[in-house]
Amino acid sequence: MAKIQKRTPSIHDIAREAKVNISTVSRALDPLKSHLISDKMILKVQKTAEKLGYRPNIHAQSLRTGRSNLIGLIVPDIKNPLYAEFAHQLKNELSSYKLNLVIEETNFSITEEVHLLDKMSEMNVDGAILILTSPKMIVKELKAFEEKVKGLVLIDHLPDESFDEVFVNISQGYLNFFQKESLSSSFHQKNYLFLGAKIGNYIHQNASLRADLIKVYPSMKGSFHFVDSDCHPLEAKNILHAYLQQAPLPDCLIVSSDHMLLGAHSALMERGHRIPQDIKVISSDGTYYCDFLFPGITSIKQPVKEIAIRSSAILHQRILHGKTAGRQSFCIEPQIVFKKSTELL
């Protein structure tokens, strides 16, 4: 004898069981309309829905509301611990708004970035948060994408454009570090090597940092040395090896990302250099790599959780109220986290 399948509960069943109107159930289960009824009523409806085993039909909801409750996140490299941690924090923040996260990576390809914008449009995402290689090169595509979604946030700073943005002033973090350094009587006798990334926005950040340092410390112009790598640890390791074969060991090594730090740290260990006795090391992200490498690595820590909070709040506001409000731009200051790698500076 064939089993009779149990019918999936609907909002009509919830309304009947809770003895409320269907419109009340609809509002209670919609995070963008729940503010229209009392918390007590929301809780009553939610408990009834749970009791009945109600599961919303996401496709039907999307057709009815014109929303997918999907937020796209595009990052250059999900293997990078900074981006992985951001994705984790962002997922948690968006879930509080009943929004779901879809993650894509570009492998630092601008062509792939444009392709993924099209893909996100086809997925009917409500909004997107983008960490791009060089957004200035695809402004036209970004504006076209922005017209198709309810909200778009760049994790970057484009002062000449109108996009919502949340960004970190990394250069200021390093200037704060060097302000402390300059108090040392031997500051002007030291040499600093910057191991930067030769990809997209990293290039602009490195150029900005170089200009800022020389402006603030003009007499130190010959003490700041810059060498570029890509963002892969192995490439960073090989570049640092090659540099140290032809140049004296600097007093301090500054690395553009924790991902590159893995390779730089390996190169120093293979060459028998001790941290911090022979060379001090500082990195730019402040991920868990800085805790587990020996000794602990001082970092300009990226405020990942605050970036996630700010960017998700902007998107939620745009989904609720549309694009009526003006551009939102938030600059967040990084934090210097001192560890043993700069202990003797």
C-alpha positions in Angstrom: 0.0 0.0 0.0 1.5 3.4 -1.0 2.3 5.8 1.7 0.3 9.0 1.8 2.7 11.9 1.8 2.1 14.5 4.5 1.2 17.9 3.1 3.7 20.6 3.7 2.3 23.2 6.1 1.4 26.6 4.6 1.0 30.1 6.0 -2.7 29.4 6.0 -2.1 26.5 8.4 0.0 28.7 10.7 -2.7 31.4 10.7 -5.4 28.9 11.6 -3.3 27.3 14.4 -2.1 30.6 15.8 -5.6 32.2 15.4 -4.3 35.2 13.5 -4.7 36.8 10.1 -2.7 35.5 7.1 -1.2 39.0 6.7 0.1 38.8 10.2 1.8 35.5 9.5 3.3 36.9 6.3 4.7 39.9 8.1 6.0 37.9 11.0 8.0 35.6 8.7 9.3 38.4 6.5 12.4 40.1 8.0 11.7 43.2 6.0 8.1 43.6 7.2 8.3 42.1 10.7 8.8 45.6 12.2 5.2 46.3 11.4 3.9 44.0 14.2 4.9 43.4 17.8 7.7 41.3 19.0 5.2 39.2 21.0 3.2 38.5 17.8 6.4 37.6 15.8 7.4 35.1 18.5 3.9 33.6 18.6 3.9 33.0 14.8 7.5 31.7 14.7 6.8 29.2 17.5 3.6 28.0 15.6 5.6 27.7 12.4 8.2 25.7 14.1 5.6 23.4 15.8 4.0 22.7 12.4 7.3 22.1 10.7 6.8 25.0 8.3 9.5 25.5 5.6 9.2 28.6 3.4 9.2 28.1 -0.4 12.1 30.4 -1.3 11.2 30.4 -5.0 7.6 31.3 -4.3 8.7 34.1 -1.9 11.1 35.5 -4.5 8.3 35.7 -7.1 5.9 37.2 -4.6 8.2 39.8 -3.1 10.6 40.5 -6.0 13.5 39.6 -3.7 15.8 36.6 -3.6 17.3 37.3 -0.1 20.6 36.5 -1.7 23.7 38.6 -1.3 26.7 38.0 -3.5 30.3 38.3 -2.3 33.1 38.5 -4.8 36.7 38.1 -3.4 40.0 37.7 -5.2 41.1 34.5 -3.4 39.0 32.5 -0.9 42.2 30.7 0.2 43.6 33.9 1.6 42.8 33.8 5.3 41.8 37.5 5.3 39.0 36.9 2.8 37.9 33.6 4.3 37.5 35.3 7.7 35.6 38.2 6.1 33.3 35.8 4.4 32.7 34.0 7.7 31.9 37.3 9.6 29.7 38.6 6.7 27.7 35.4 6.6 27.0 35.8 10.3 25.9 39.4 10.0 23.7 38.8 7.0 21.9 35.9 8.7 20.7 38.3 11.3 18.8 40.1 8.5 17.6 36.7 7.1 19.8 37.2 4.1 21.9 34.4 2.5 25.4 34.6 1.2 26.7 33.4 -2.2 30.5 33.5 -2.6 32.6 33.7 -5.7 36.3 34.2 -6.3 38.2 35.8 -9.2 41.8 34.7 -8.8 42.7 38.3 -9.3 41.3 38.3 -12.8 39.5 41.5 -14.0 37.9 39.5 -16.8 36.5 37.0 -14.2 35.2 39.9 -12.1 33.1 41.2 -15.1 31.9 37.6 -15.7 30.9 37.2 -12.1 28.9 40.5 -12.1 26.9 39.0 -15.0 26.5 35.8 -13.1 25.3 37.5 -10.0 22.7 39.4 -12.1 21.4 36.1 -13.5 21.1 34.8 -10.0 18.9 37.7 -9.2 20.9 38.6 -6.0 19.4 41.5 -4.0 22.8 43.0 -3.5 26.5 42.4 -3.6 29.6 43.2 -1.6 32.7 43.3 -3.8 36.5 43.1 -3.1 37.9 43.7 -6.5 41.4 43.6 -8.0 41.1 47.1 -9.5 37.6 48.5 -9.5 38.7 51.7 -11.3 39.1 49.6 -14.4 35.5 48.3 -14.5 33.5 51.3 -13.3 31.2 51.1 -16.4 30.4 47.5 -15.6 29.9 48.3 -11.9 27.4 51.0 -12.7 25.5 48.7 -15.0 25.4 46.0 -12.3 24.3 48.6 -9.7 21.2 49.4 -11.8 20.1 45.8 -11.6 20.4 45.2 -7.8 19.0 46.9 -4.7 22.4 47.5 -3.1 26.1 47.4 -3.9 29.0 48.0 -1.5 32.6 48.2 -2.5 35.3 47.2 0.1 37.5 49.9 -1.4 37.7 53.7 -1.8 36.7 55.3 -5.0 36.4 59.0 -4.1 35.4 60.1 -7.7 32.5 57.6 -7.9 29.1 57.3 -6.2 29.2 53.7 -5.0 28.6 52.9 -1.3 31.9 51.9 0.2 33.6 50.6 3.3 37.4 50.8 3.3 40.5 50.6 5.6 43.2 53.2 5.7 46.2 50.8 5.7 48.6 53.6 5.0 47.6 55.4 8.2 48.2 52.2 10.1 51.8 52.1 8.9 52.2 55.8 9.6 51.1 55.2 13.2 53.6 52.4 13.4 56.4 54.6 12.1 55.5 57.4 14.4 56.3 55.0 17.3 59.4 53.9 15.5 60.7 57.5 15.0 61.0 57.8 18.8 63.9 55.4 18.7 67.3 57.2 18.7 68.5 54.7 16.0 65.5 55.2 13.7 67.4 57.2 11.0 70.1 54.5 10.8 67.7 51.7 10.1 66.6 50.2 6.7 63.1 49.0 5.9 62.1 46.6 3.2 58.5 46.6 1.9 57.5 43.3 0.2 54.4 44.5 -1.7 52.0 42.9 -4.2 52.2 43.9 -7.9 48.5 43.3 -8.4 45.7 45.8 -8.9 44.9 47.8 -5.8 47.9 46.6 -3.9 50.0 48.6 -6.4 48.0 51.8 -5.6 48.3 51.1 -1.8 52.0 50.6 -2.1 52.5 53.8 -4.1 50.4 55.8 -1.6 52.3 54.4 1.3 55.6 55.2 -0.3 54.6 58.8 -1.0 53.2 59.2 2.5 56.3 57.9 4.2 58.7 60.1 2.1 56.5 63.1 2.8 56.5 62.6 6.5 60.1 61.4 6.7 62.0 63.0 3.8 65.4 62.4 5.4 64.6 58.6 5.4 64.0 58.4 1.6 67.1 56.2 1.1 66.1 53.9 4.0 62.8 52.7 2.5 63.2 50.0 0.0 60.4 48.4 -2.1 60.2 45.0 -3.9 57.1 43.5 -5.5 55.7 40.0 -5.7 52.4 38.5 -6.6 50.1 37.5 -3.7 51.1 33.8 -3.7 53.3 32.6 -0.7 55.8 30.8 -3.0 56.4 33.8 -5.2 56.9 36.0 -2.1 59.4 33.5 -0.8 61.3 33.4 -4.1 61.3 37.2 -4.5 62.7 37.7 -1.0 65.3 35.0 -1.5 66.5 36.7 -4.7 66.6 40.2 -3.0 68.6 39.0 0.0 71.2 37.3 -2.3 72.2 40.7 -3.7 71.4 43.2 -0.8 72.2 43.4 2.9 69.6 42.2 5.4 67.3 45.0 6.3 66.5 45.9 9.9 62.8 45.4 9.3 60.6 43.6 6.7 57.1 44.8 6.1 54.8 42.4 4.1 51.6 43.4 2.3 49.5 40.5 3.3 49.6 37.5 5.7 49.3 35.2 2.7 52.6 36.5 1.4 54.0 36.4 4.9 54.0 32.6 4.8 56.5 32.7 2.0 58.6 35.5 3.4 58.8 33.9 6.8 59.9 30.6 5.2 62.6 32.4 3.2 64.0 34.0 6.4 64.0 30.7 8.2 65.8 28.9 5.4 68.5 31.6 5.3 69.0 31.2 9.0 67.8 34.7 10.0 66.3 35.0 13.4 63.2 37.1 14.2 63.4 39.6 15.8 67.1 39.3 16.8 68.4 39.7 13.2 65.4 41.2 11.4 62.0 42.5 12.6 58.9 41.6 10.7 55.4 43.2 10.4 52.5 42.1 8.3 49.3 43.8 7.0 46.3 41.7 7.8 46.4 40.4 11.4 44.9 37.0 10.6 45.6 33.8 12.7 48.8 33.3 10.7 50.4 36.0 12.8 49.6 34.0 16.0 50.9 30.6 14.7 54.1 31.7 13.0 57.1 31.8 15.3 57.5 34.2 16.9 54.2 36.0 16.9 54.1 38.5 14.0 53.2 42.2 14.6 50.5 43.3 12.3 48.4 46.2 11.0 45.2 44.3 11.8 42.3 44.6 9.4 39.0 45.2 11.3 37.2 42.4 9.5 34.2 42.1 11.8 33.5 45.9 11.7 33.8 45.8 7.9 31.2 43.0 7.8 28.9 44.9 10.1 29.1 48.1 8.2 28.7 46.6 4.7 25.8 44.3 5.7 24.0 47.2 7.4 24.3 49.3 4.3 22.9 46.6 2.1 20.0 45.9 4.5 19.1 49.6 4.5 19.2 49.7 0.7 17.0 46.6 0.4 14.5 48.2 2.8 14.5 51.8 1.6 16.0 51.7 -1.9 18.6 54.1 -3.2 16.9 57.2 -1.9 19.6 58.1 0.6 22.9 59.5 -0.6 26.2 57.7 -0.9 27.5 56.0 2.2 31.3 55.9 2.7 33.0 54.6 5.8 36.7 54.7 6.5 37.8 52.4 9.3 41.2 52.7 11.0 43.2 49.6 11.4 44.8 48.6 14.7 48.4 47.9 15.4 48.8 44.6 17.2 52.3 44.3 18.6 53.9 40.8 19.0 57.4 39.4 19.5 58.5 39.9 15.9 59.1 43.7 16.6 59.9 43.3 20.2 63.4 45.0 20.0 62.4 47.8 17.7 
